[in-house]
Amino acid sequence: MIFTHGSDVTKEDGLEIFTEEMGPRGIAVLTVDLPGIGEASHIPLVRGSDAVLAGARQFVAGLSNIDQSNVFVAGASFGGNAAARYFANEHPAAGVISMCGPLHRPFVAPPEVYDQLPALTIDGVKSRLGILGADNQALARSAPQLSVKTLLQDKRIDTPLFIFTTTDDPVAPIADLPLLENAAVDFDKLVIQQVGHCPSRWVRQPVVSRWIRERLK
């Protein structure tokens, strides 16, 4: 499983989340930084947040000890947006997992909406967009490019998809989920009763691991 995390987390943190659960099941985990942070800080986010995931998939394609028919791509939070873009752009994968990823509405919101979100989250997005230190009006002008709505419009995509989120997520509203659902030919969805951004980490581990095990070819 190739995995990437949110706007304010590096790949090292993401590795800890899943290896304990997936390692004993024989599932290798490769975590990557999204554009604008860590070892991907030199890559502009404007190219698309799925660019690093696509590059990681190309890297994995050259590994002889990996079952190439069972390479999954996943992301959580801002990484969930990257996973959705990966799915929308129909990059190769045995399955794509988008966890609590903002899809559209958060990226077309007025500046006052961003004022209500955690400063660490907003600063992380600004940093990735190259506008750290700018006000939220500048963010409102830049953010629409991150929406997946246009990418998914009128598409029907065969890649298996797993959508995993909470009922009341201020960063990734479930009202946007039909954008993914309507484009997916084969998808599963789990929305847990929880207030706040993203399912708890201790829930993500077994749920994602189980879905991958069920989808192995």
KOLBATI-519520 format. One record per residue: residue number from 1; residue in three letters; y, x, z of N, C-alpha, C, CB in turn. Coordinates in nm, 2 decimals, padded with zeros to 4 digits. Each point is the difference from the previous one (the first is absolute). Glycine has a CB too. Layout:
     k     r      n_v      n_u      n_w     ca_v     ca_u     ca_w      c_v      c_u      c_w     cb_v     cb_u     cb_w
   NUM   ALA        Y        X        Z        Y        X        Z        Y        X        Z        Y        X        Z
...
END
This chain:
     k     r      n_v      n_u      n_w     ca_v     ca_u     ca_w      c_v      c_u      c_w     cb_v     cb_u     cb_w
     1   MET   -00.12    00.08    00.00    00.12   -00.08    00.00    00.12    00.09    00.00   -00.12   -00.18    00.12
     2   ILE    00.21    00.16   -00.22    00.13    00.06    00.00    00.10   -00.09    00.07   -00.05    00.12   -00.22
     3   PHE    00.12   -00.07    00.32    00.08   -00.08    00.09    00.14    00.06    00.01   -00.20   -00.08    00.12
     4   THR    00.30   -00.01   -00.11    00.14    00.04    00.03    00.06   -00.10    00.10    00.02    00.12   -00.22
     5   HIS    00.07   -00.07    00.30    00.05   -00.08    00.11    00.15   -00.04   -00.03   -00.15    00.12    00.16
     6   GLY    00.22   -00.15   -00.06    00.13   -00.06   -00.01    00.12    00.09   -00.03   -00.09   -00.17    00.15
     7   SER    00.21    00.12   -00.13    00.12    00.07   -00.04    00.04    00.11    00.10    00.08   -00.21   -00.11
     8   ASP   -00.14    00.20    00.23    00.04    00.10    00.11   -00.12    00.07    00.06    00.20   -00.14    00.05
     9   VAL   -00.31    00.15   -00.13   -00.12    00.06    00.05   -00.06    00.10   -00.11   -00.05   -00.21    00.14
    10   THR    00.00    00.32   -00.09   -00.06    00.10   -00.10   -00.15   -00.02   -00.01    00.19    00.16    00.06
    11   LYS   -00.24   -00.09   -00.16   -00.14   -00.01   -00.03   -00.09    00.04    00.12    00.05    00.04   -00.24
    12   GLU   -00.01    00.05    00.32   -00.08    00.04    00.12   -00.03   -00.11    00.09    00.10    00.23   -00.02
    13   ASP   -00.01   -00.32    00.04   -00.02   -00.11    00.09   -00.10   -00.10   -00.06    00.24    00.03    00.09
    14   GLY   -00.23   -00.05   -00.22   -00.08   -00.09   -00.07   -00.15    00.04    00.01    00.19   -00.06   -00.15
    15   LEU   -00.21    00.19    00.14   -00.14    00.05    00.01   -00.07   -00.04    00.13    00.07    00.20   -00.15
    16   GLU    00.00   -00.19    00.26   -00.06   -00.04    00.13   -00.04   -00.14    00.01    00.14    00.18    00.10
    17   ILE   -00.07   -00.27   -00.18   -00.03   -00.14    00.01   -00.14   -00.04   -00.04    00.24   -00.04   -00.03
    18   PHE   -00.29    00.11   -00.08   -00.12   -00.05   -00.07   -00.12    00.09    00.01    00.15   -00.12   -00.15
    19   THR   -00.13    00.25    00.18   -00.12    00.09   -00.01   -00.10   -00.04    00.11    00.14    00.18   -00.09
    20   GLU   -00.10   -00.22    00.21   -00.10   -00.03    00.10   -00.09   -00.12   -00.04    00.17    00.08    00.17
    21   GLU   -00.12   -00.17   -00.24   -00.07   -00.12   -00.04   -00.08    00.03   -00.13    00.17   -00.15    00.11
    22   MET   -00.11    00.22   -00.20   -00.06    00.01   -00.14   -00.09    00.12   -00.01    00.20   -00.11   -00.09
    23   GLY   -00.17    00.22    00.17   -00.09    00.12   -00.01   -00.15   -00.03    00.02    00.20    00.13    00.08
    24   PRO   -00.23   -00.20    00.03   -00.14   -00.03    00.02   -00.07   -00.08   -00.10    00.05    00.02    00.24
    25   ARG    00.03   -00.09   -00.32   -00.05   -00.08   -00.11   -00.01    00.07   -00.13    00.10   -00.20    00.11
    26   GLY   -00.06    00.33   -00.11   -00.01    00.08   -00.12    00.12   -00.02   -00.10   -00.25   -00.01    00.03
    27   ILE    00.36   -00.04    00.03    00.11   -00.02   -00.09    00.11    00.10    00.03   -00.05   -00.25    00.00
    28   ALA    00.08    00.33   -00.10    00.10    00.11    00.01    00.14   -00.07    00.00   -00.16    00.18   -00.10
    29   VAL    00.25   -00.12    00.17    00.14   -00.05    00.00    00.10    00.12   -00.04   -00.06   -00.17    00.18
    30   LEU    00.14    00.14   -00.28    00.10    00.09   -00.05    00.14   -00.07    00.02   -00.16    00.11   -00.17
    31   THR    00.24   -00.05    00.26    00.13   -00.06    00.02    00.11    00.07   -00.07   -00.08   -00.08    00.22
    32   VAL    00.18    00.01   -00.27    00.11    00.07   -00.08    00.13   -00.05    00.05   -00.15    00.02   -00.20
    33   ASP    00.25    00.06    00.19    00.14   -00.04    00.03    00.06   -00.08   -00.12    00.03    00.20    00.16
    34   LEU    00.04   -00.30   -00.12    00.08   -00.07   -00.11    00.12    00.08   -00.04   -00.08   -00.22    00.09
    35   PRO    00.13    00.19   -00.21    00.12    00.08   -00.04    00.11   -00.01    00.10   -00.06   -00.05   -00.24
    36   GLY    00.12    00.16    00.26    00.12    00.01    00.09   -00.03    00.05    00.14    00.09   -00.19   -00.13
    37   ILE   -00.21    00.22    00.16   -00.03    00.05    00.14   -00.12    00.10   -00.01    00.08   -00.22    00.10
    38   GLY   -00.08    00.31    00.00   -00.11    00.09    00.01   -00.01    00.09   -00.12   -00.12   -00.16    00.15
    39   GLU   -00.01    00.18   -00.20   -00.02    00.08   -00.11    00.03   -00.06   -00.13   -00.17    00.11    00.13
    40   ALA    00.22   -00.24   -00.13    00.04   -00.07   -00.12    00.15   -00.02    00.00   -00.22   -00.11   -00.02
    41   SER    00.29    00.18    00.11    00.15   -00.02    00.02    00.07    00.04   -00.13   -00.02    00.04    00.24
    42   HIS   -00.04    00.04   -00.33    00.07    00.04   -00.12   -00.01   -00.10   -00.11   -00.04    00.24    00.06
    43   ILE   -00.05   -00.34   -00.04   -00.02   -00.10   -00.11    00.09   -00.12    00.02   -00.24    00.08   -00.02
    44   PRO    00.32   -00.12   -00.07    00.09   -00.11    00.01   -00.07   -00.13    00.01    00.17    00.12   -00.12
    45   LEU   -00.13   -00.20    00.21   -00.07   -00.14    00.02    00.03   -00.08   -00.12    00.02    00.01    00.24
    46   VAL    00.09    00.01   -00.32    00.03   -00.08   -00.11   -00.10    00.00   -00.11    00.24    00.04    00.05
    47   ARG   -00.33    00.06   -00.05   -00.11    00.00   -00.10   -00.11   -00.10    00.03    00.05    00.24   -00.03
    48   GLY   -00.04   -00.29    00.15   -00.10   -00.10    00.04   -00.09    00.05    00.12    00.00   -00.09   -00.23
    49   SER   -00.01    00.01    00.33   -00.07    00.05    00.12   -00.15    00.02   -00.02    00.17   -00.12    00.14
    50   ASP   -00.22    00.07   -00.25   -00.14    00.02   -00.03   -00.03    00.13   -00.08   -00.03   -00.24   -00.01
    51   ALA    00.13    00.32   -00.02   -00.02    00.12   -00.07   -00.09    00.10    00.07    00.23   -00.03   -00.10
    52   VAL   -00.21    00.05    00.23   -00.08    00.09    00.07   -00.14   -00.05    00.02    00.20    00.08    00.12
    53   LEU   -00.22   -00.21   -00.11   -00.14   -00.05    00.01   -00.07    00.02   -00.13    00.08   -00.17    00.16
    54   ALA   -00.01    00.15   -00.27   -00.06    00.03   -00.13   -00.03    00.15   -00.02    00.12   -00.20   -00.10
    55   GLY   -00.04    00.28    00.15   -00.02    00.15   -00.01   -00.12    00.04    00.09    00.24    00.04   -00.05
    56   ALA   -00.25   -00.11    00.17   -00.12    00.03    00.08   -00.13   -00.05   -00.06    00.15   -00.02    00.20
    57   ARG   -00.14   -00.09   -00.27   -00.12   -00.05   -00.07   -00.05    00.10   -00.11    00.07   -00.24    00.05
    58   GLN    00.03    00.30   -00.12   -00.03    00.10   -00.10   -00.07    00.12    00.07    00.19   -00.08   -00.15
    59   PHE   -00.14    00.12    00.26   -00.05    00.11    00.08   -00.15   -00.03    00.04    00.23    00.06    00.08
    60   VAL   -00.25   -00.17   -00.03   -00.14   -00.04    00.04   -00.09    00.00   -00.11    00.10   -00.14    00.19
    61   ALA   -00.05    00.10   -00.31   -00.09    00.00   -00.12   -00.06    00.13   -00.03    00.14   -00.18   -00.09
    62   GLY   -00.08    00.29    00.14   -00.05    00.13   -00.03   -00.10    00.05    00.11    00.21    00.05   -00.12
    63   LEU   -00.24   -00.13    00.22   -00.09    00.04    00.11   -00.14   -00.04   -00.03    00.19   -00.02    00.17
    64   SER   -00.28    00.11   -00.17   -00.14   -00.03   -00.04   -00.08   -00.06    00.11    00.01    00.19   -00.15
    65   ASN    00.04   -00.18    00.27   -00.08   -00.06    00.11    00.05   -00.14    00.04   -00.03    00.23    00.08
    66   ILE    00.11   -00.30   -00.16    00.05   -00.13    00.02   -00.06   -00.10   -00.10    00.21    00.10    00.09
    67   ASP   -00.26   -00.21   -00.04   -00.05   -00.11   -00.09    00.12   -00.06   -00.07   -00.21   -00.04    00.15
    68   GLN    00.23    00.07   -00.28    00.12   -00.04   -00.07    00.00   -00.15   -00.02    00.01    00.22   -00.11
    69   SER   -00.12   -00.29    00.12    00.00   -00.15   -00.02    00.04   -00.07    00.13   -00.18    00.03   -00.17
    70   ASN    00.20    00.04    00.28    00.03   -00.06    00.13    00.12    00.07    00.06   -00.24   -00.06    00.03
    71   VAL    00.35    00.07   -00.11    00.12    00.06    00.06    00.10   -00.12    00.01   -00.04    00.23   -00.11
    72   PHE    00.08   -00.25    00.24    00.09   -00.11    00.03    00.14    00.06    00.03   -00.19   -00.14    00.10
    73   VAL    00.29    00.05   -00.12    00.14    00.04    00.03    00.06   -00.10    00.10    00.02    00.11   -00.23
    74   ALA    00.05   -00.06    00.33    00.05   -00.08    00.11    00.14    00.04    00.04   -00.24   -00.05    00.07
    75   GLY    00.31   -00.04   -00.01    00.13    00.03    00.06    00.04   -00.10    00.10    00.07    00.12   -00.21
    76   ALA    00.00   -00.07    00.31    00.05   -00.10    00.11    00.15    00.01    00.01   -00.21    00.03    00.12
    77   SER    00.27   -00.14   -00.09    00.15   -00.01    00.01    00.06    00.04   -00.13   -00.01    00.05    00.25
    78   PHE    00.10    00.05   -00.25    00.06    00.03   -00.13   -00.10    00.06   -00.10    00.21    00.05    00.12
    79   GLY   -00.32    00.01   -00.06   -00.11    00.04   -00.08   -00.07   -00.12   -00.06   -00.03    00.20    00.14
    80   GLY    00.04   -00.32   -00.07   -00.06   -00.12   -00.06    00.07   -00.04   -00.13   -00.07   -00.07    00.23
    81   ASN    00.20    00.09   -00.23    00.08   -00.02   -00.12   -00.05    00.10   -00.11    00.20   -00.08    00.13
    82   ALA   -00.23    00.20   -00.10   -00.05    00.10   -00.09   -00.14   -00.04   -00.05    00.13    00.18    00.11
    83   ALA   -00.21   -00.23   -00.03   -00.13   -00.05   -00.04    00.01   -00.12   -00.09   -00.10    00.08    00.21
    84   ALA    00.19   -00.17   -00.18    00.03   -00.11   -00.09    00.04    00.04   -00.14    00.06   -00.14    00.20
    85   ARG    00.03    00.24   -00.20    00.05    00.06   -00.13   -00.12    00.07   -00.07    00.23    00.03    00.09
    86   TYR   -00.31    00.04   -00.02   -00.12    00.06   -00.06   -00.09   -00.11   -00.07    00.01    00.19    00.17
    87   PHE   -00.03   -00.30   -00.10   -00.07   -00.11   -00.05    00.06   -00.06   -00.12   -00.08   -00.05    00.23
    88   ALA    00.22    00.03   -00.22    00.07   -00.06   -00.11    00.00    00.08   -00.13    00.14   -00.11    00.17
    89   ASN   -00.14    00.24   -00.15    00.00    00.09   -00.11   -00.14    00.03   -00.05    00.21    00.10    00.08
    90   GLU   -00.31   -00.16   -00.02   -00.14    00.01   -00.05   -00.05    00.14   -00.01    00.04   -00.21   -00.12
    91   HIS    00.00    00.29    00.22   -00.06    00.13    00.01   -00.15   -00.01    00.04    00.22    00.10    00.07
    92   PRO   -00.31   -00.01   -00.09   -00.14   -00.01    00.02   -00.03    00.00    00.15   -00.05    00.11   -00.21
    93   ALA   -00.04   -00.20    00.26   -00.04   -00.01    00.13   -00.12   -00.10    00.01    00.23    00.05    00.09
    94   ALA   -00.32   -00.02    00.01   -00.11   -00.10    00.03    00.06   -00.12    00.07   -00.17    00.19    00.01
    95   GLY    00.28   -00.17    00.05    00.07   -00.11    00.07    00.13    00.05    00.06   -00.22   -00.10    00.06
    96   VAL    00.31    00.01   -00.04    00.13    00.03    00.05    00.03   -00.08    00.13    00.09    00.06   -00.23
    97   ILE   -00.04    00.00    00.34    00.02   -00.06    00.12    00.15    00.01    00.03   -00.23    00.05    00.09
    98   SER    00.30   -00.17   -00.08    00.14    00.00    00.03    00.02   -00.06    00.14    00.06   -00.02   -00.25
    99   MET   -00.02    00.10    00.34    00.02   -00.05    00.14    00.14   -00.02    00.03   -00.21    00.11    00.07
   100   CYS    00.25   -00.22   -00.03    00.14   -00.04    00.05    00.11    00.07   -00.08   -00.10   -00.02    00.22
   101   GLY    00.08    00.02   -00.35    00.10    00.07   -00.09    00.11   -00.10   -00.05   -00.18    00.15   -00.07
   102   PRO    00.30   -00.11    00.09    00.11   -00.08   -00.06   -00.01    00.00   -00.15    00.15    00.06    00.19
   103   LEU   -00.13   -00.18   -00.25   -00.03   -00.02   -00.14    00.13   -00.03   -00.08   -00.23   -00.08    00.06
   104   HIS    00.31   -00.02   -00.01    00.12   -00.04   -00.08    00.12   -00.04    00.09   -00.16   -00.07   -00.18
   105   ARG    00.14   -00.03    00.26    00.12   -00.05    00.07    00.07    00.10    00.08   -00.12   -00.22    00.01
   106   PRO    00.06    00.31    00.07    00.07    00.10    00.07    00.09    00.09   -00.08   -00.18   -00.01    00.16
   107   PHE    00.14    00.02   -00.29    00.08    00.09   -00.09    00.11   -00.06   -00.07   -00.21    00.12   -00.03
   108   VAL    00.22   -00.25    00.04    00.12   -00.07   -00.06    00.08   -00.08    00.11   -00.13   -00.03   -00.21
   109   ALA    00.11    00.08    00.33    00.07   -00.06    00.12    00.15    00.05    00.00   -00.22   -00.02    00.13
   110   PRO    00.31   -00.06   -00.07    00.14    00.05    00.02    00.00    00.11    00.12    00.09   -00.23   -00.08
   111   PRO    00.02    00.30    00.08    00.00    00.11    00.10   -00.02   -00.04    00.14    00.16    00.11   -00.15
   112   GLU   -00.11   -00.23    00.19   -00.01   -00.05    00.14   -00.15   -00.02    00.04    00.22   -00.11   -00.02
   113   VAL   -00.31    00.09   -00.07   -00.14    00.00    00.03   -00.05    00.14    00.05   -00.04   -00.19   -00.17
   114   TYR    00.08    00.29    00.10   -00.04    00.13    00.03    00.06    00.04    00.14   -00.01    00.06   -00.24
   115   ASP    00.12   -00.12    00.28    00.06    00.03    00.13   -00.09   -00.04    00.11    00.23   -00.03   -00.10
   116   GLN   -00.32   -00.07    00.07   -00.08   -00.05    00.11   -00.14    00.08    00.01    00.11   -00.22   -00.04
   117   LEU   -00.14    00.30   -00.05   -00.12    00.08    00.00    00.01    00.13    00.07   -00.06   -00.11   -00.22
   118   PRO   -00.05    00.16    00.27    00.00    00.13    00.08    00.07    00.11   -00.08   -00.21   -00.07    00.12
   119   ALA    00.30    00.14   -00.05    00.08    00.10   -00.07   -00.09    00.11   -00.05    00.19   -00.05    00.15
   120   LEU   -00.30    00.09   -00.08   -00.09    00.10   -00.05   -00.06   -00.04   -00.13   -00.05    00.07    00.24
   121   THR    00.01   -00.19   -00.25   -00.06   -00.05   -00.13    00.10    00.00   -00.11   -00.15   -00.14    00.13
   122   ILE    00.27    00.09   -00.11    00.10    00.00   -00.10    00.04    00.14   -00.04    00.08   -00.22    00.09
   123   ASP   -00.06    00.31    00.01    00.03    00.14   -00.03   -00.10    00.07   -00.08    00.13    00.01    00.20
   124   GLY   -00.26   -00.05   -00.18   -00.11    00.06   -00.07    00.01   -00.04   -00.15   -00.14    00.00    00.21
   125   VAL    00.17   -00.13   -00.23    00.01   -00.04   -00.14    00.12    00.06   -00.07   -00.10   -00.22    00.06
   126   LYS    00.21    00.23    00.01    00.12    00.06   -00.05   -00.02    00.15   -00.04    00.14   -00.16    00.13
   127   SER   -00.21    00.23   -00.04   -00.03    00.14   -00.03   -00.09    00.01   -00.12    00.01    00.05    00.24
   128   ARG   -00.10   -00.13   -00.26   -00.09    00.00   -00.12    00.08   -00.03   -00.13   -00.20   -00.06    00.15
   129   LEU    00.30   -00.02   -00.13    00.08   -00.04   -00.12    00.11    00.10   -00.02   -00.05   -00.24    00.04
   130   GLY    00.07    00.34    00.05    00.10    00.10   -00.02    00.14   -00.04    00.04   -00.14    00.08   -00.18
   131   ILE    00.14   -00.19    00.27    00.14   -00.05    00.04    00.01    00.00    00.16    00.01   -00.14   -00.21
   132   LEU   -00.09    00.23    00.27    00.01    00.01    00.15    00.15    00.02    00.04   -00.24    00.09    00.01
   133   GLY    00.28   -00.16    00.09    00.14    00.00    00.04    00.09   -00.10   -00.06   -00.04    00.24    00.03
   134   ALA   -00.01   -00.30   -00.14    00.08   -00.11   -00.06   -00.01   -00.13    00.08   -00.03    00.11   -00.23
   135   ASP    00.12   -00.20    00.21   -00.01   -00.13    00.07   -00.10   -00.09   -00.07    00.24    00.02    00.07
   136   ASN   -00.26   -00.14    00.00   -00.11   -00.09   -00.05    00.04   -00.07   -00.13   -00.07   -00.03    00.23
   137   GLN    00.20    00.03   -00.26    00.04   -00.05   -00.13   -00.05    00.09   -00.12    00.21   -00.10    00.11
   138   ALA   -00.21    00.23   -00.09   -00.06    00.09   -00.10   -00.15   -00.02   -00.01    00.18    00.17    00.05
   139   LEU   -00.24   -00.20    00.06   -00.15   -00.03    00.00   -00.02   -00.12   -00.08   -00.03    00.11    00.22
   140   ALA    00.11   -00.21   -00.20   -00.02   -00.13   -00.07    00.02    00.02   -00.15    00.08   -00.13    00.20
   141   ARG    00.00    00.22   -00.24    00.01    00.03   -00.14   -00.12    00.07   -00.06    00.25    00.00    00.03
   142   SER   -00.31    00.09    00.05   -00.11    00.08   -00.05   -00.14   -00.06    00.01    00.14    00.19    00.06
   143   ALA   -00.15   -00.28    00.04   -00.13   -00.05    00.04   -00.07   -00.08   -00.11    00.08    00.00    00.23
   144   PRO   -00.01   -00.08   -00.31   -00.08   -00.09   -00.10   -00.09    00.07   -00.09    00.19   -00.14    00.01
   145   GLN   -00.18    00.27   -00.03   -00.09    00.08   -00.09   -00.14    00.01    00.07    00.20    00.13   -00.10
   146   LEU   -00.21   -00.16    00.23   -00.12    00.02    00.07   -00.09   -00.13   -00.01    00.11    00.16    00.15
   147   SER   -00.05   -00.27   -00.20   -00.08   -00.12   -00.01   -00.11    00.01   -00.10    00.21   -00.13    00.06
   148   VAL   -00.32    00.06   -00.03   -00.11    00.00   -00.09   -00.01   -00.13   -00.09   -00.13    00.14    00.16
   149   LYS    00.23   -00.22   -00.14   -00.01   -00.13   -00.07    00.00    00.01   -00.15    00.13   -00.10    00.18
   150   THR   -00.05    00.18   -00.24    00.00    00.02   -00.15   -00.13    00.07   -00.04    00.25    00.01    00.00
   151   LEU   -00.30    00.08    00.07   -00.12    00.07   -00.03   -00.12   -00.09   -00.01    00.09    00.21    00.10
   152   LEU   -00.09   -00.31   -00.02   -00.12   -00.09    00.01    00.01   -00.13   -00.09   -00.03    00.08    00.23
   153   GLN    00.15   -00.10   -00.28    00.03   -00.12   -00.08   -00.10   -00.02   -00.12    00.24    00.01    00.08
   154   ASP   -00.30   -00.12   -00.08   -00.09   -00.04   -00.11   -00.12    00.09   -00.02    00.20   -00.09   -00.11
   155   LYS   -00.24    00.16    00.22   -00.12    00.09   -00.01   -00.12   -00.06    00.06    00.15    00.20    00.00
   156   ARG   -00.27   -00.17   -00.04   -00.12   -00.03    00.06   -00.08    00.13    00.01    00.00   -00.25   -00.09
   157   ILE   -00.03    00.29    00.21   -00.05    00.14    00.02   -00.14   -00.01    00.06    00.23    00.09    00.03
   158   ASP   -00.32   -00.02   -00.09   -00.14   -00.01    00.05   -00.04    00.08    00.12   -00.05   -00.04   -00.24
   159   THR    00.13    00.14    00.27   -00.03    00.09    00.11   -00.01   -00.08    00.13    00.12    00.19   -00.11
   160   PRO   -00.23   -00.18    00.19   -00.01   -00.07    00.13    00.12    00.04    00.09   -00.25   -00.01   -00.03
   161   LEU    00.30   -00.09    00.10    00.12    00.01    00.08   -00.03   -00.06    00.14    00.15    00.00   -00.20
   162   PHE   -00.10    00.07    00.30   -00.01   -00.05    00.14    00.14    00.00    00.05   -00.23    00.09    00.04
   163   ILE    00.28   -00.21    00.01    00.13   -00.01    00.06   -00.02   -00.03    00.15    00.10   -00.10   -00.22
   164   PHE   -00.03    00.18    00.30   -00.02    00.00    00.14    00.13    00.00    00.07   -00.22    00.11   -00.02
   165   THR    00.26   -00.21    00.10    00.13   -00.01    00.06    00.00   -00.09    00.12    00.11    00.05   -00.23
   166   THR    00.01   -00.08    00.28    00.02   -00.09    00.11    00.07   -00.13   -00.04    00.00    00.20    00.16
   167   THR   -00.01   -00.30   -00.07    00.07   -00.13   -00.03    00.15    00.01    00.01   -00.20   -00.11    00.09
   168   ASP    00.25    00.20   -00.02    00.15    00.00    00.02    00.05    00.15    00.00   -00.01   -00.21    00.14
   169   ASP    00.02    00.26   -00.26    00.04    00.14   -00.02    00.14    00.00   -00.06   -00.24    00.07   -00.04
   170   PRO    00.34   -00.02    00.11    00.14    00.00   -00.04    00.02    00.10   -00.12    00.07   -00.07    00.23
   171   VAL   -00.15    00.16   -00.25    00.01    00.10   -00.10   -00.07   -00.04   -00.13    00.03    00.18    00.17
   172   ALA   -00.15   -00.24   -00.15   -00.08   -00.04   -00.11   -00.04   -00.15    00.01   -00.09    00.23   -00.02
   173   PRO    00.18   -00.32   -00.02   -00.02   -00.15    00.02   -00.12   -00.04   -00.08    00.24   -00.03    00.04
   174   ILE   -00.32   -00.06    00.02   -00.12   -00.05   -00.07    00.04   -00.09   -00.12   -00.13    00.02    00.21
   175   ALA    00.25   -00.07   -00.21    00.05   -00.08   -00.11   -00.01    00.07   -00.14    00.15   -00.12    00.16
   176   ASP   -00.15    00.26   -00.15   -00.01    00.08   -00.12   -00.14    00.02   -00.05    00.21    00.11    00.07
   177   LEU   -00.31   -00.14    00.01   -00.14    00.03   -00.04   -00.05   -00.07   -00.13   -00.04    00.02    00.24
   178   PRO    00.09   -00.14   -00.27   -00.04   -00.05   -00.13    00.03    00.09   -00.12    00.04   -00.22    00.09
   179   LEU    00.06    00.31   -00.08    00.02    00.09   -00.11   -00.12    00.08   -00.03    00.24    00.02    00.06
   180   LEU   -00.31    00.03    00.04   -00.13    00.07   -00.01   -00.11   -00.09   -00.04    00.08    00.17    00.16
   181   GLU   -00.09   -00.28   -00.08   -00.12   -00.09   -00.02    00.00   -00.05   -00.14    00.01   -00.06    00.24
   182   ASN    00.10    00.02   -00.30    00.00   -00.06   -00.13   -00.04    00.10   -00.11    00.18   -00.16    00.08
   183   ALA   -00.16    00.29   -00.05   -00.03    00.10   -00.10   -00.14    00.05    00.01    00.24    00.07    00.00
   184   ALA   -00.31   -00.09    00.12   -00.13    00.05    00.03   -00.11   -00.09   -00.05    00.10    00.12    00.20
   185   VAL   -00.19   -00.07   -00.27   -00.12   -00.08   -00.04   -00.10   -00.01    00.11    00.03    00.08   -00.24
   186   ASP   -00.04    00.03    00.32   -00.10    00.01    00.11    00.07    00.06    00.12   -00.19    00.04   -00.17
   187   PHE    00.22   -00.13    00.27    00.07    00.05    00.12   -00.06   -00.07    00.12    00.21    00.05   -00.13
   188   ASP   -00.19    00.03    00.24   -00.03   -00.06    00.14    00.13    00.02    00.08   -00.24    00.06   -00.01
   189   LYS    00.26   -00.15    00.10    00.13    00.00    00.08   -00.04   -00.03    00.15    00.14   -00.07   -00.20
   190   LEU   -00.08    00.15    00.28   -00.01   -00.03    00.15    00.14    00.01    00.06   -00.23    00.10    00.01
   191   VAL    00.27   -00.22    00.05    00.13   -00.01    00.06   -00.03   -00.03    00.15    00.12   -00.08   -00.21
   192   ILE   -00.09    00.18    00.30   -00.03   -00.02    00.14    00.12   -00.06    00.07   -00.17    00.19   -00.01
   193   GLN    00.14   -00.27    00.12    00.10   -00.06    00.08    00.07    00.10    00.08   -00.13   -00.22    00.00
   194   GLN    00.24    00.27   -00.04    00.07    00.11    00.07    00.15    00.00   -00.04   -00.22    00.14    00.02
   195   VAL    00.31   -00.13    00.07    00.14    00.02   -00.02    00.03    00.15   -00.01    00.05   -00.22    00.11
   196   GLY    00.02    00.26   -00.22    00.04    00.14   -00.01   -00.05    00.06   -00.13    00.00    00.01    00.25
   197   HIS    00.05    00.11   -00.27   -00.04    00.07   -00.13   -00.13    00.07    00.01    00.24    00.03   -00.04
   198   CYS   -00.33   -00.07   -00.04   -00.13    00.06   -00.02   -00.10   -00.04    00.11    00.11    00.19   -00.12
   199   PRO   -00.24   -00.21    00.08   -00.10   -00.01    00.10   -00.02    00.12    00.08   -00.12   -00.16   -00.15
   200   SER    00.08    00.14    00.27   -00.02    00.12    00.09   -00.10    00.10   -00.06    00.05   -00.15    00.20
   201   ARG   -00.03    00.27   -00.17   -00.08    00.11   -00.06   -00.15   -00.02    00.04    00.20    00.16    00.00
   202   TRP   -00.22   -00.20    00.12   -00.14   -00.01    00.04   -00.07   -00.11   -00.07    00.06    00.09    00.22
   203   VAL    00.02   -00.18   -00.28   -00.06   -00.11   -00.09   -00.02    00.05   -00.14    00.11   -00.18    00.15
   204   ARG   -00.02    00.26   -00.20   -00.01    00.05   -00.14   -00.13    00.08   -00.02    00.25    00.00   -00.01
   205   GLN   -00.28    00.08    00.10   -00.12    00.09   -00.02   -00.12   -00.07   -00.04    00.10    00.15    00.16
   206   PRO   -00.15   -00.24   -00.07   -00.13   -00.07   -00.04    00.01   -00.10   -00.11   -00.07    00.03    00.23
   207   VAL    00.19   -00.09   -00.25    00.01   -00.10   -00.10    00.00    00.06   -00.14    00.13   -00.14    00.16
   208   VAL   -00.05    00.25   -00.18    00.01    00.07   -00.12   -00.14    00.07   -00.03    00.25    00.03    00.02
   209   SER   -00.31    00.03    00.08   -00.13    00.06   -00.03   -00.10   -00.10   -00.04    00.06    00.17    00.17
   210   ARG   -00.06   -00.28   -00.11   -00.10   -00.10   -00.03    00.02   -00.05   -00.15   -00.02   -00.07    00.24
   211   TRP    00.14    00.05   -00.28    00.03   -00.05   -00.13   -00.05    00.10   -00.11    00.20   -00.13    00.09
   212   ILE   -00.17    00.26   -00.06   -00.04    00.10   -00.09   -00.15    00.00   -00.01    00.20    00.14    00.05
   213   ARG   -00.27   -00.14    00.06   -00.15    00.00    00.00   -00.05   -00.12   -00.08    00.00    00.11    00.22
   214   GLU    00.06   -00.22   -00.21   -00.05   -00.12   -00.07    00.03    00.01   -00.15    00.04   -00.14    00.20
   215   ARG    00.06    00.23   -00.24    00.03    00.01   -00.14   -00.05    00.12   -00.07    00.20   -00.12    00.06
   216   LEU   -00.28    00.20    00.01   -00.06    00.12   -00.06   -00.09   -00.04   -00.12    00.01    00.12    00.23
   217   LYS    00.00   -00.04   -00.33   -00.08   -00.03   -00.12   -00.14    00.08    00.01    00.21   -00.04   -00.14
END
